């Protein structure tokens, strides 16, 4: 089997233990992974802390940091295909999606490379004479970046890029599910020439690795992407070190289609929004909210498209839907779909695991009778679409907002004034109108409610990795008077 290593303090090494990573397409081990435990975490954090406070990194100009990020961007672009093949093997995501996504990840590093020397402080027009006061922006400190298996190189870039631009150092924890791409990415960090300890990349399990990292006394900020239940534990752990947090969590995104929409276009966007990546996306448009007058027509279009999807090996370019990443996720989906049907949902298509090796589950559509259907309430992280109907704009808004999540949303209508009304009232951090799943390094990304706090992408993300220092400079040459002499 292929063997991967941690990257700590500029060197590649094994952890205290090792574990096998499973190929989701076959259900069999394909690679050996290092398992970080507390001692490994301590060494990684100590390395990041040293690099933050001594050596060449803190002495480096912001422009020089940007040049290193440009070099990293070029290496990501040059190695996109190799990284994509590892990600596909380790996670089951189809090769044509991983190839395209990783090639675009390079643009995130280029964006933050250009931003590195444009993070500015401020001069304050203070209300006191003979005082000059300004704000400096300095790196927040050692960052613990915790990344899930899905879209991991993208979700790492939106943390690593702004953190390095701001001058921070990092310990990146890859998910224990499919960590191969991030561990391989460490070789590009090394080749780019970042000083030892600036970026450390490890993997391991939550109880032995994640907990030690998020509560470490020298970690100043935790950037986490994952589920709400794990996020609550991260926040509890951060109470130990009073680290700040940014959390990009789950979603149960509404996909609203009005009768006046271009139904063919909306159907293509819906297929991309729920069946791409086998539905394993935090922004998956998993709740279709369709106007009643066109529901049957729209579901028929979706059914035909879902049943025409090519399911197969994720390494084949012809494959459109591959396996789920883990068998436990497939079992959860099986349970929730069965419970939803028992609760009254009608199965439009799919609904049963495929009889083949690996963790395959077909595109599935449920016509749900109400919002209390388990598939409507639960983030399944799989290719399952729950359809609900509405009669009025108010009904559509009520259904869209009837969730504790608020990460993303889609809205399809040709009525411009309606679109503006809906945009204002949908409770989500992202609203896509007549499109879906569009991203850019320039545009912030994040959610409301249980979908997290903070934003990734854009200038705001870089500022989140800084802290301000207020500097007071007295400009008078006169001696400070004795404070105890009354005048």
NORPEMO-V729563 format. One record per residue. N is the residue number from 1. RES is the residue in one small letter. PHI is phi as a letter, one per 20 degrees, with the letter a starting at -180 (NA if undefined). Layout:
BEGIN
n:N res:RES phi:PHI
n:N res:RES phi:PHI
END
This chain:
BEGIN
n:1 res:x phi:NA
n:2 res:x phi:f
n:3 res:x phi:d
n:4 res:x phi:d
n:5 res:x phi:c
n:6 res:x phi:f
n:7 res:x phi:c
n:8 res:x phi:c
n:9 res:x phi:l
n:10 res:x phi:m
n:11 res:x phi:c
n:12 res:x phi:e
n:13 res:x phi:b
n:14 res:x phi:e
n:15 res:x phi:e
n:16 res:x phi:f
n:17 res:x phi:b
n:18 res:x phi:c
n:19 res:x phi:b
n:20 res:x phi:e
n:21 res:x phi:e
n:22 res:x phi:e
n:23 res:x phi:f
n:24 res:x phi:f
n:25 res:x phi:f
n:26 res:x phi:c
n:27 res:x phi:m
n:28 res:x phi:c
n:29 res:x phi:f
n:30 res:x phi:c
n:31 res:x phi:b
n:32 res:x phi:d
n:33 res:x phi:c
n:34 res:x phi:f
n:35 res:x phi:d
n:36 res:x phi:f
n:37 res:x phi:c
n:38 res:x phi:g
n:39 res:x phi:f
n:40 res:x phi:f
n:41 res:x phi:f
n:42 res:x phi:f
n:43 res:x phi:f
n:44 res:x phi:f
n:45 res:x phi:f
n:46 res:x phi:f
n:47 res:x phi:f
n:48 res:x phi:f
n:49 res:x phi:f
n:50 res:x phi:f
n:51 res:x phi:f
n:52 res:x phi:f
n:53 res:x phi:d
n:54 res:x phi:b
n:55 res:x phi:n
n:56 res:x phi:f
n:57 res:x phi:f
n:58 res:x phi:f
n:59 res:x phi:e
n:60 res:x phi:f
n:61 res:x phi:f
n:62 res:x phi:f
n:63 res:x phi:f
n:64 res:x phi:f
n:65 res:x phi:f
n:66 res:x phi:f
n:67 res:x phi:f
n:68 res:x phi:f
n:69 res:x phi:f
n:70 res:x phi:f
n:71 res:x phi:f
n:72 res:x phi:f
n:73 res:x phi:g
n:74 res:x phi:f
n:75 res:x phi:f
n:76 res:x phi:f
n:77 res:x phi:f
n:78 res:x phi:f
n:79 res:x phi:d
n:80 res:x phi:g
n:81 res:x phi:f
n:82 res:x phi:f
n:83 res:x phi:f
n:84 res:x phi:f
n:85 res:x phi:f
n:86 res:x phi:f
n:87 res:x phi:f
n:88 res:x phi:f
n:89 res:x phi:f
n:90 res:x phi:e
n:91 res:x phi:c
n:92 res:x phi:n
n:93 res:x phi:f
n:94 res:x phi:f
n:95 res:x phi:f
n:96 res:x phi:f
n:97 res:x phi:e
n:98 res:x phi:f
n:99 res:x phi:f
n:100 res:x phi:f
n:101 res:x phi:f
n:102 res:x phi:f
n:103 res:x phi:g
n:104 res:x phi:f
n:105 res:x phi:g
n:106 res:x phi:g
n:107 res:x phi:f
n:108 res:x phi:f
n:109 res:x phi:f
n:110 res:x phi:f
n:111 res:x phi:f
n:112 res:x phi:f
n:113 res:x phi:f
n:114 res:x phi:f
n:115 res:x phi:e
n:116 res:x phi:g
n:117 res:x phi:e
n:118 res:x phi:c
n:119 res:x phi:e
n:120 res:x phi:d
n:121 res:x phi:e
n:122 res:x phi:b
n:123 res:x phi:e
n:124 res:x phi:d
n:125 res:x phi:e
n:126 res:x phi:f
n:127 res:x phi:e
n:128 res:x phi:c
n:129 res:x phi:f
n:130 res:x phi:l
n:131 res:x phi:c
n:132 res:x phi:d
n:133 res:x phi:c
n:134 res:x phi:b
n:135 res:x phi:d
n:136 res:x phi:d
n:137 res:x phi:d
n:138 res:x phi:c
n:139 res:x phi:g
n:140 res:x phi:f
n:141 res:x phi:p
n:142 res:x phi:f
n:143 res:x phi:d
n:144 res:x phi:e
n:145 res:x phi:d
n:146 res:x phi:d
n:147 res:x phi:c
n:148 res:x phi:f
n:149 res:x phi:f
n:150 res:x phi:e
n:151 res:x phi:l
n:152 res:x phi:f
n:153 res:x phi:f
n:154 res:x phi:f
n:155 res:x phi:f
n:156 res:x phi:f
n:157 res:x phi:f
n:158 res:x phi:f
n:159 res:x phi:d
n:160 res:x phi:f
n:161 res:x phi:g
n:162 res:x phi:f
n:163 res:x phi:f
n:164 res:x phi:f
n:165 res:x phi:g
n:166 res:x phi:e
n:167 res:x phi:n
n:168 res:x phi:f
n:169 res:x phi:d
n:170 res:x phi:c
n:171 res:x phi:d
n:172 res:x phi:d
n:173 res:x phi:d
n:174 res:x phi:f
n:175 res:x phi:g
n:176 res:x phi:f
n:177 res:x phi:e
n:178 res:x phi:m
n:179 res:x phi:e
n:180 res:x phi:g
n:181 res:x phi:g
n:182 res:x phi:f
n:183 res:x phi:f
n:184 res:x phi:f
n:185 res:x phi:g
n:186 res:x phi:g
n:187 res:x phi:f
n:188 res:x phi:f
n:189 res:x phi:g
n:190 res:x phi:f
n:191 res:x phi:f
n:192 res:x phi:f
n:193 res:x phi:n
n:194 res:x phi:f
n:195 res:x phi:g
n:196 res:x phi:g
n:197 res:x phi:n
n:198 res:x phi:f
n:199 res:x phi:c
n:200 res:x phi:c
n:201 res:x phi:c
n:202 res:x phi:c
n:203 res:x phi:b
n:204 res:x phi:r
n:205 res:x phi:e
n:206 res:x phi:g
n:207 res:x phi:f
n:208 res:x phi:d
n:209 res:x phi:d
n:210 res:x phi:f
n:211 res:x phi:f
n:212 res:x phi:f
n:213 res:x phi:f
n:214 res:x phi:f
n:215 res:x phi:d
n:216 res:x phi:f
n:217 res:x phi:f
n:218 res:x phi:e
n:219 res:x phi:e
n:220 res:x phi:e
n:221 res:x phi:b
n:222 res:x phi:d
n:223 res:x phi:d
n:224 res:x phi:c
n:225 res:x phi:c
n:226 res:x phi:r
n:227 res:x phi:e
n:228 res:x phi:f
n:229 res:x phi:f
n:230 res:x phi:f
n:231 res:x phi:f
n:232 res:x phi:f
n:233 res:x phi:f
n:234 res:x phi:g
n:235 res:x phi:f
n:236 res:x phi:f
n:237 res:x phi:f
n:238 res:x phi:f
n:239 res:x phi:f
n:240 res:x phi:f
n:241 res:x phi:d
n:242 res:x phi:l
n:243 res:x phi:f
n:244 res:x phi:f
n:245 res:x phi:c
n:246 res:x phi:c
n:247 res:x phi:c
n:248 res:x phi:d
n:249 res:x phi:d
n:250 res:x phi:f
n:251 res:x phi:b
n:252 res:x phi:c
n:253 res:x phi:f
n:254 res:x phi:f
n:255 res:x phi:c
n:256 res:x phi:e
n:257 res:x phi:c
n:258 res:x phi:e
n:259 res:x phi:f
n:260 res:x phi:e
n:261 res:x phi:f
n:262 res:x phi:f
n:263 res:x phi:f
n:264 res:x phi:f
n:265 res:x phi:f
n:266 res:x phi:f
n:267 res:x phi:f
n:268 res:x phi:f
n:269 res:x phi:f
n:270 res:x phi:f
n:271 res:x phi:f
n:272 res:x phi:f
n:273 res:x phi:f
n:274 res:x phi:c
n:275 res:x phi:d
n:276 res:x phi:f
n:277 res:x phi:l
n:278 res:x phi:l
n:279 res:x phi:m
n:280 res:x phi:e
n:281 res:x phi:c
n:282 res:x phi:f
n:283 res:x phi:d
n:284 res:x phi:g
n:285 res:x phi:e
n:286 res:x phi:e
n:287 res:x phi:d
n:288 res:x phi:f
n:289 res:x phi:d
n:290 res:x phi:d
n:291 res:x phi:f
n:292 res:x phi:g
n:293 res:x phi:f
n:294 res:x phi:d
n:295 res:x phi:g
n:296 res:x phi:f
n:297 res:x phi:f
n:298 res:x phi:f
n:299 res:x phi:f
n:300 res:x phi:f
n:301 res:x phi:f
n:302 res:x phi:f
n:303 res:x phi:g
n:304 res:x phi:f
n:305 res:x phi:f
n:306 res:x phi:f
n:307 res:x phi:f
n:308 res:x phi:e
n:309 res:x phi:f
n:310 res:x phi:e
n:311 res:x phi:d
n:312 res:x phi:a
n:313 res:x phi:f
n:314 res:x phi:f
n:315 res:x phi:e
n:316 res:x phi:e
n:317 res:x phi:f
n:318 res:x phi:f
n:319 res:x phi:f
n:320 res:x phi:d
n:321 res:x phi:c
n:322 res:x phi:d
n:323 res:x phi:f
n:324 res:x phi:f
n:325 res:x phi:f
n:326 res:x phi:c
n:327 res:x phi:f
n:328 res:x phi:f
n:329 res:x phi:f
n:330 res:x phi:f
n:331 res:x phi:f
n:332 res:x phi:f
n:333 res:x phi:f
n:334 res:x phi:g
n:335 res:x phi:f
n:336 res:x phi:f
n:337 res:x phi:f
n:338 res:x phi:f
n:339 res:x phi:f
n:340 res:x phi:f
n:341 res:x phi:f
n:342 res:x phi:f
n:343 res:x phi:e
n:344 res:x phi:o
n:345 res:x phi:f
n:346 res:x phi:e
n:347 res:x phi:e
n:348 res:x phi:e
n:349 res:x phi:a
n:350 res:x phi:m
n:351 res:x phi:n
n:352 res:x phi:b
n:353 res:x phi:g
n:354 res:x phi:f
n:355 res:x phi:e
n:356 res:x phi:b
n:357 res:x phi:f
n:358 res:x phi:n
n:359 res:x phi:d
n:360 res:x phi:e
n:361 res:x phi:c
n:362 res:x phi:f
n:363 res:x phi:g
n:364 res:x phi:c
n:365 res:x phi:c
n:366 res:x phi:d
n:367 res:x phi:e
n:368 res:x phi:e
n:369 res:x phi:e
n:370 res:x phi:a
n:371 res:x phi:f
n:372 res:x phi:e
n:373 res:x phi:f
n:374 res:x phi:g
n:375 res:x phi:f
n:376 res:x phi:f
n:377 res:x phi:e
n:378 res:x phi:e
n:379 res:x phi:f
n:380 res:x phi:e
n:381 res:x phi:l
n:382 res:x phi:a
n:383 res:x phi:e
n:384 res:x phi:c
n:385 res:x phi:d
n:386 res:x phi:d
n:387 res:x phi:d
n:388 res:x phi:c
n:389 res:x phi:d
n:390 res:x phi:b
n:391 res:x phi:d
n:392 res:x phi:c
n:393 res:x phi:g
n:394 res:x phi:f
n:395 res:x phi:f
n:396 res:x phi:f
n:397 res:x phi:f
n:398 res:x phi:f
n:399 res:x phi:f
n:400 res:x phi:f
n:401 res:x phi:e
n:402 res:x phi:e
n:403 res:x phi:a
n:404 res:x phi:f
n:405 res:x phi:e
n:406 res:x phi:a
n:407 res:x phi:e
n:408 res:x phi:c
n:409 res:x phi:b
n:410 res:x phi:c
n:411 res:x phi:c
n:412 res:x phi:c
n:413 res:x phi:a
n:414 res:x phi:e
n:415 res:x phi:e
n:416 res:x phi:f
n:417 res:x phi:f
n:418 res:x phi:f
n:419 res:x phi:g
n:420 res:x phi:f
n:421 res:x phi:f
n:422 res:x phi:f
n:423 res:x phi:g
n:424 res:x phi:f
n:425 res:x phi:d
n:426 res:x phi:f
n:427 res:x phi:e
n:428 res:x phi:b
n:429 res:x phi:f
n:430 res:x phi:c
n:431 res:x phi:c
n:432 res:x phi:e
n:433 res:x phi:d
n:434 res:x phi:l
n:435 res:x phi:a
n:436 res:x phi:a
n:437 res:x phi:m
n:438 res:x phi:f
n:439 res:x phi:c
n:440 res:x phi:b
n:441 res:x phi:f
n:442 res:x phi:f
n:443 res:x phi:d
n:444 res:x phi:f
n:445 res:x phi:b
n:446 res:x phi:r
n:447 res:x phi:c
n:448 res:x phi:d
n:449 res:x phi:l
n:450 res:x phi:f
n:451 res:x phi:e
n:452 res:x phi:o
n:453 res:x phi:b
n:454 res:x phi:n
n:455 res:x phi:c
n:456 res:x phi:d
n:457 res:x phi:n
n:458 res:x phi:m
n:459 res:x phi:f
n:460 res:x phi:g
n:461 res:x phi:f
n:462 res:x phi:f
n:463 res:x phi:f
n:464 res:x phi:f
n:465 res:x phi:e
n:466 res:x phi:c
n:467 res:x phi:c
n:468 res:x phi:e
n:469 res:x phi:d
n:470 res:x phi:e
n:471 res:x phi:d
n:472 res:x phi:d
n:473 res:x phi:c
n:474 res:x phi:f
n:475 res:x phi:d
n:476 res:x phi:e
n:477 res:x phi:e
n:478 res:x phi:f
n:479 res:x phi:f
n:480 res:x phi:f
n:481 res:x phi:f
n:482 res:x phi:f
n:483 res:x phi:f
n:484 res:x phi:d
n:485 res:x phi:e
n:486 res:x phi:f
n:487 res:x phi:c
END
